Amino acid sequence: MINVYEIPPKKRATRKAVTLADVEAAADEAEFTERLLEAIDTNPRVRAAILRLVAGTRRQPRPTITTRKGRA
């Protein structure tokens, strides 16, 4: 039977070992970030696409050819 006045033991923090996969994933992420920043700085189309994405606006659709009624 559990004593009502008993204080439960505190959970100990566990340390997670860093694995080789974690290190490789961090290196890949850093390289991707570096390449993305370089592309934003050097390519105006990439910069415009990122700015549109951040602003929440969509790219204007291409104009389509419409046919008018009554014309042949």
PEHU-V818052 format. One record per residue. SS is DSSP state (H for helix, E for strand, - for the rest). NEAR is the number of other ideal C-beta (glycine too) atoms within 8 Angstrom. Layout:
BEGIN
ss->(SS/SS)
near->(NEAR/NEAR)
END
This chain:
BEGIN
ss->(-/-/-/-/-/-/-/-/-/-/-/-/-/-/-/-/-/-/-/H/H/H/H/H/H/H/H/H/H/H/H/H/H/H/H/H/H/H/H/H/H/H/-/H/H/H/H/H/H/H/H/H/H/H/H/-/-/-/-/-/-/-/-/-/-/-/-/-/-/-/-/-)
near->(2/4/5/4/3/6/3/4/4/4/4/4/4/4/4/4/4/5/6/5/6/8/9/8/8/8/8/8/8/8/8/8/8/8/8/8/8/8/9/10/6/5/7/5/6/9/10/8/8/9/8/10/7/6/6/4/5/4/5/4/5/4/4/5/4/4/5/5/4/3/5/1)
END
